[in-house]
Amino acid sequence: MSDAYDTGMRTRRAVLGDAHVDRAEANKKPFDADFQRLITEGAWGSVWARPGLSHRERSLVTIALLAALGHWDEVAMHVRSTKNTGATPEEVMEAILHVAIYAGVPAANHAIKVARTAYADIGIDI
């Protein structure tokens, strides 16, 4: 594989955790293998691996963007990954407040619901 793929897998594991990545890899089929390589190299090996923002900062930006776009499963996954990135529940709420102002109260309201469930999933009482 490429350097971007190797970097991407290291970054992906650092952010999402080995268990998540191992599950995703085990569930990969020939149909979606190219897509998995694309996101590993492009998202994780390129953007997430850049030095300009920390994983914590990228985590917060990502949660806000995903909430604004209504990608709820991805919001939950990235909220759960805050245990690895170091973003606090208070910081996640700050990001969601920005969503309320810039993307709409309904999106933020649902993001709060998703975040509460995701935090419960990882044993964080908010």
Secondary structure as UniProt FT lines:
FT   HELIX           3..16
FT   HELIX           18..27
FT   HELIX           30..39
FT   HELIX           40..47
FT   TURN            48..49
FT   HELIX           55..69
FT   HELIX           72..80
FT   HELIX           82..85
FT   HELIX           89..102
FT   HELIX           105..121
FT   TURN            122..123
//
